[in-house]
Amino acid sequence: MQLISFKEEIQIPSGITVSIEGKTVKVKGKKGEISRDFSFANFLNITQEDGKIVLEASFLGRREKAVVYSVMKHIKNMFTGVQKGYRYYLKIIFTHFPITVKVVGDEVQITNLIGEKNVRKARIMPGVKVTVKGEDILVEGIDLEKVSQTAANIELASKIRGFDRRIFSDGIYIYKNEVIE
């Protein structure tokens, strides 16, 4: 069943400025600025009226309606990011060989994973801050997608292949994520 007309509104919180140019939405707050392009949703009209972002579309099927709600959630995540920010926690786990993790430029270098001599590298996305504190790694930023992608890059770089994961549990794992208060 198709919806003939569809309209959703998102209230813009105080302290945030939004500018919309075509399908690109720019959100600016006290922590910074995020820009996102929604041109993949070519059936969707994004406008700004009276302190609200209005999403309008016509003749939506189930998939198109799901895309509209995804765009809404992305915009709300942008609001949360520029107001508060996001943080991911990762834990360094090793049994015999101590793993060394350090941040060098725009990458995280992991050495001595199960005694390996080579250096494993994980890319840090732009606008994301990574700090290593003992056996914890903190990944912080205002863009949820970049923060979560950086955390996933670190976790994936430390993945061990060719060993039984139940016995060789060495690696770096995401164990918590939160909105910074």
TALINGI-V752557 format. One line per field, one symbol per residue. ss: DSSP state (~ for helix, > for strand, _ for the rest). Layout:
# TALINGI-V752557
ss->???
This chain:
# TALINGI-V752557
ss->__>>>>>>>>>_____>>>>>__>>>>>____>>>>>_______>>>>>__>>>>>>>>>_~~~~~~~~~~~~~~~~~~~~~~__>>>>>>>>______>>>>>__>>>>>_~~~____>>>>____>>>>>>__>>>>>>__~~~~~~~~~~~~~~_____________>>>>>>>>>__
